[in-house]
Amino acid sequence: MRWFPVMALCLAAVLVATPVAARTAPDSLPVPPSGVIGIGDDAMLSADYWIRQLAQPERVLLDADAIATQNARLFRLDPSMRDLHALPPALSREQVLQWINNISQLPKKPLYDEQGRKVPAATLQGITAQLALDRVAATQPTRYGLIVRRSALRSFPTDLRVFSSNDDIDIDRFQETAEFPGTPVVIAHESLDGQWLFVLSPRYAAWTRRDNVAEGGAAEVFAYAGKQPRRVVTGASVRTVFTEEQPALSQLQLDMGVAVPWLVDHPADQPVNGESPYSSHVVELPLRTPQGGLAFSPVLLQRQADTADHYLPLTEANILRQAFKFLGERYGWGHAYDGRDCSGFVSDVYRSMGVQMPRDTSRQEGSPALAHQSFSASDGHDVRMKAVAALKVGDLVYIPGHVMMVIGQRDGQPYVIHDTTGIRYRDGQGGLRQVKLNAVSVTPLLPLMLDDAHSYVDRMTAIVHIRP
């Protein structure tokens, strides 16, 4: 997760389906006891409230073929996305060093640990030594693997959590993102102590613990990644059924949008890990052998768990339903805390409908494969408000370091849902009120302030449209 020098406010933005006439001025919106301006009715915290306002909530915006075409375009045009099939059979030292150096960069400012103490220079030097850059071979065979559990991807091969200030331990500067069970990766390097691997997934490159990866041949890795049919996680997350027989797969977390092979031909009278499968779905997950190799095993997902036999149709109603499944989830920078951040939130929502997106806000808002409107410092307030008036449900609104998802409007005010650390707005006396949220939250858009001098609207950098 790349850092931007602004408050990390990651949520998903809520849209306006009709022109914003601002019938209610931002400074006249109610402020309930929660301090979240504009949320005066608990009904607003339900997807159904916003769906009822839509004229055609179930109209398909992009069908499966159109989404497949868009995804192919994304991998073809966006440099942050990688088609692992297209990598050469051998990797050069120059290429591997470029990947590592792009992510493993120490900030110039001091870093602090969880106790608020400055991280010593010797500690940071020891961490950088673990990169073992001198051990990168001139050429090496391209190695492959599968992620076997929800896995942190880190900018350095260390579990040490570090922070930009000594009074905020939420945003770990070494945390980049997470990858999920069944994700194919290329193994490009290992740390000096051998406990970490530098891996490339289809949309990220960073360090993860060796035991998060099962190494296998390209053929079996890609065969698993393409195996059909698949069961798609449509809930915020689900867990596999408890099993003593396969502890590595017991109660394993699978997040929204994860799709795993569905063993529809498994005999209904044949137990899976000691349990009858008749009331569950039998799916296949990768396992890491004691030697680090790749194996596979059936595992159960409860039939009542929130999964589907296909990606959900891309409709405004589904966008809202999926987004609101995360409402109240703890903010997790770089997919930490078993949660997600602003860009992770919106990409996981769209992934449940088959739409692939880059991982970070900067990559999303500038992707050459996504329809977007960009704003520069020369774009005035009127230009920006005209764009706000044209927002539709599911549109993504970007400000520096943050993204919000439009969900609709109330009394002419556009509303968004986003995964955010908090919000600022003008209080009744003209001062700036700050409300800590640290959760997926619903807020109006127009009252939000980036700082004392700039509103969110006046600092918009882009709007992305996931539709024709």
Secondary structure as GFF3:
##gff-version 3
##sequence-region A 1 468
A	DSSP	three_ten_helix	26	28	.	.	.	ID=ss1
A	DSSP	three_ten_helix	42	45	.	.	.	ID=ss2
A	DSSP	alpha_helix	47	51	.	.	.	ID=ss3
A	DSSP	beta_strand	60	62	.	.	.	ID=ss4
A	DSSP	alpha_helix	64	77	.	.	.	ID=ss5
A	DSSP	three_ten_helix	84	86	.	.	.	ID=ss6
A	DSSP	beta_strand	90	92	.	.	.	ID=ss7
A	DSSP	alpha_helix	93	103	.	.	.	ID=ss8
A	DSSP	alpha_helix	121	129	.	.	.	ID=ss9
A	DSSP	three_ten_helix	133	135	.	.	.	ID=ss10
A	DSSP	beta_strand	139	141	.	.	.	ID=ss11
A	DSSP	beta_strand	143	147	.	.	.	ID=ss12
A	DSSP	beta_strand	151	154	.	.	.	ID=ss13
A	DSSP	beta_strand	175	179	.	.	.	ID=ss14
A	DSSP	beta_strand	184	190	.	.	.	ID=ss15
A	DSSP	beta_strand	196	201	.	.	.	ID=ss16
A	DSSP	beta_strand	204	209	.	.	.	ID=ss17
A	DSSP	three_ten_helix	210	212	.	.	.	ID=ss18
A	DSSP	beta_strand	213	216	.	.	.	ID=ss19
A	DSSP	alpha_helix	218	226	.	.	.	ID=ss20
A	DSSP	beta_strand	230	233	.	.	.	ID=ss21
A	DSSP	beta_strand	237	239	.	.	.	ID=ss22
A	DSSP	three_ten_helix	247	249	.	.	.	ID=ss23
A	DSSP	beta_strand	253	255	.	.	.	ID=ss24
A	DSSP	beta_strand	259	261	.	.	.	ID=ss25
A	DSSP	beta_strand	280	288	.	.	.	ID=ss26
A	DSSP	beta_strand	294	302	.	.	.	ID=ss27
A	DSSP	beta_strand	307	308	.	.	.	ID=ss28
A	DSSP	beta_strand	314	315	.	.	.	ID=ss29
A	DSSP	alpha_helix	316	324	.	.	.	ID=ss30
A	DSSP	three_ten_helix	333	335	.	.	.	ID=ss31
A	DSSP	alpha_helix	342	351	.	.	.	ID=ss32
A	DSSP	alpha_helix	361	366	.	.	.	ID=ss33
A	DSSP	beta_strand	371	374	.	.	.	ID=ss34
A	DSSP	alpha_helix	381	389	.	.	.	ID=ss35
A	DSSP	beta_strand	396	399	.	.	.	ID=ss36
A	DSSP	beta_strand	402	410	.	.	.	ID=ss37
A	DSSP	beta_strand	413	426	.	.	.	ID=ss38
A	DSSP	beta_strand	432	444	.	.	.	ID=ss39
A	DSSP	three_ten_helix	457	459	.	.	.	ID=ss40
A	DSSP	beta_strand	462	465	.	.	.	ID=ss41
###
